[in-house]
Amino acid sequence: MQKIEIIIHGQSGDYCRGELTKEQYGFWNENEDYYIEEYVEEGCDYSEIEEIPTNANFLDGSEWYDFDDIDRFLLLGGYIIEIEIIIDGKKVFNGELQDFIEKFSPEIQNIDDNPVNADYYCEIIDIQRGKIFHGEFESNNFDFKKIKFEMMESEIKGIFYESEQIPNDYCETRSKGISVEVFRKSSN
């Protein structure tokens, strides 16, 4: 049995979406005097200092990364993405993701953005840089072509081997900023 490691370095986003009430959406959409990014990063401290109304406090004492009742995933993308493939402790590939794709032709599955069933919701993306993916698995006869990347636009949403998602321990990243937006579902 071979031990396989996939390591990716680059830029990523820890992406969370959570449902809002109509009142929460209205407050954050209409009040430019309040800074939603600071509220999300500072949590309770900001809501106490800035006197955020109770009905607008969607984090309600929780951390932003727990506000994921719709979905949460790690988007891998951005600028140059480096990938390493290690088999039984020996590095067999080290280079840019695009070079890996051209050389080994792994399966690429393009998916649409996850549909949201909530009328009002918030998207939070923590932009990170560093070692953004480190997955390990075992295989009797490793084949590069059995790797599958699940892509959402130009971002990697998931990495699979033989249809099994490879778990990620998120490794060593540094936050480079946070992006927060509130949305109202369009009525099409």
C-alpha positions in Angstrom: 0.0 0.0 0.0 1.4 3.4 -1.0 1.0 6.5 1.2 0.2 9.5 -1.0 0.4 13.1 0.1 -1.0 16.1 -1.9 0.3 19.5 -0.7 -0.8 22.8 -2.2 0.7 26.2 -1.5 -0.8 29.5 -2.5 -3.8 31.7 -1.8 -7.2 30.4 -0.5 -10.4 31.5 1.0 -12.2 29.9 4.0 -15.7 30.4 2.7 -18.8 30.4 4.9 -22.4 31.2 4.1 -25.1 31.6 6.8 -28.8 32.5 6.8 -29.9 36.0 7.9 -33.3 37.3 9.0 -34.9 40.0 7.0 -34.1 42.5 9.8 -30.4 41.4 9.9 -30.1 41.8 6.1 -31.8 45.2 6.2 -29.6 46.6 9.0 -26.3 45.5 7.3 -27.4 46.4 3.8 -28.6 49.9 4.7 -26.2 51.1 7.4 -22.9 52.1 6.0 -21.9 53.7 9.3 -21.3 50.2 10.7 -18.4 48.1 9.3 -19.5 44.5 8.8 -15.9 43.2 8.3 -14.9 44.6 11.7 -18.1 43.2 13.3 -17.3 39.7 11.8 -13.6 39.8 12.9 -14.2 41.3 16.3 -17.5 39.7 17.2 -18.9 40.5 20.6 -16.4 43.3 21.2 -17.5 45.3 18.1 -21.2 44.8 18.7 -20.8 46.1 22.3 -18.7 49.1 21.3 -20.8 50.1 18.3 -24.1 49.2 19.9 -25.3 46.9 17.2 -29.1 46.3 17.7 -29.8 42.8 19.1 -31.9 41.9 16.1 -29.0 42.7 13.7 -26.4 40.6 15.7 -26.3 37.5 13.5 -23.2 36.1 15.1 -24.8 36.2 18.5 -21.6 35.7 20.4 -20.2 33.0 18.0 -17.1 33.2 15.9 -17.5 34.0 12.2 -16.3 30.5 11.2 -19.2 28.9 13.0 -21.7 30.9 10.9 -22.0 28.2 8.3 -25.5 26.8 8.4 -25.8 27.0 4.6 -22.3 25.8 3.7 -18.6 26.0 4.3 -15.6 25.0 2.2 -12.1 26.1 1.4 -11.6 27.7 -2.0 -8.1 27.1 -3.4 -7.2 29.6 -6.0 -6.0 33.1 -6.7 -2.5 33.6 -7.9 0.2 31.0 -8.5 -0.8 27.7 -7.0 2.0 25.2 -6.3 1.3 21.5 -5.9 3.5 18.7 -4.5 2.7 15.0 -4.9 4.7 12.7 -2.5 4.5 8.9 -2.7 6.0 7.0 0.2 8.1 10.0 1.3 9.5 10.7 -2.2 8.5 13.9 -4.0 7.3 12.8 -7.5 5.9 16.2 -8.6 6.6 19.8 -7.5 5.4 22.6 -9.7 2.5 24.9 -10.7 -1.0 23.5 -10.7 -1.5 24.3 -14.4 1.7 22.3 -15.2 0.3 19.4 -13.2 -3.0 19.5 -15.1 -1.2 19.7 -18.5 1.1 16.8 -17.6 -1.2 14.3 -15.9 -4.7 15.3 -17.2 -6.6 14.7 -14.0 -10.4 14.9 -14.1 -11.8 18.4 -13.8 -15.4 18.6 -12.8 -16.9 22.1 -13.1 -19.7 22.8 -10.7 -22.1 25.7 -10.3 -22.0 27.7 -7.1 -24.0 25.9 -4.4 -27.7 27.1 -4.6 -28.9 29.0 -1.6 -32.4 28.3 -0.3 -32.4 31.2 2.2 -34.1 34.5 1.3 -31.4 36.4 3.1 -27.8 35.3 3.7 -24.3 36.4 4.4 -21.0 35.3 2.7 -17.8 35.5 4.7 -14.4 34.8 3.0 -11.2 34.8 5.1 -8.5 35.2 2.5 -5.4 33.2 3.4 -1.9 32.5 2.1 0.5 29.6 2.8 0.2 25.8 2.8 -3.5 25.6 2.1 -4.0 21.9 1.5 -2.4 18.8 2.9 -4.2 15.6 2.2 -3.0 12.1 2.8 -4.5 8.8 1.6 -3.4 5.3 0.7 -3.5 3.5 -2.7 -2.5 0.1 -3.9 -1.6 1.4 -7.4 -1.6 5.2 -7.5 -2.6 6.8 -10.8 -2.4 10.5 -11.4 -5.4 10.3 -13.7 -7.6 9.2 -10.8 -7.2 12.6 -9.1 -10.3 14.8 -9.6 -10.5 18.5 -9.0 -14.0 19.9 -8.3 -13.8 23.4 -9.7 -16.1 26.4 -9.1 -15.2 29.0 -11.7 -11.4 29.1 -11.4 -11.3 27.9 -7.8 -10.8 24.4 -6.5 -13.6 23.4 -4.2 -12.6 19.8 -3.5 -9.9 17.2 -4.4 -10.8 13.6 -4.8 -9.1 10.3 -5.5 -11.1 7.5 -7.0 -14.3 9.4 -6.1 -13.4 9.7 -2.4 -12.8 13.3 -1.2 -9.3 13.8 0.2 -9.6 15.3 3.7 -7.6 18.6 4.3 -6.0 19.5 7.6 -5.7 23.2 6.4 -2.1 23.3 7.4 -0.2 26.5 7.8 -1.9 29.7 6.5 -1.9 33.3 7.5 -5.0 35.5 7.1 -4.6 38.3 4.7 -8.0 39.9 5.2 -11.7 39.2 5.3 -14.5 39.9 2.9 -18.1 40.0 4.1 -21.3 40.6 2.0 -25.0 40.3 2.7 -27.4 39.1 -0.1 -31.1 39.0 -0.8 -32.0 36.0 -3.0 -33.3 37.3 -6.3 -36.9 36.5 -7.1 -36.5 35.0 -10.6 
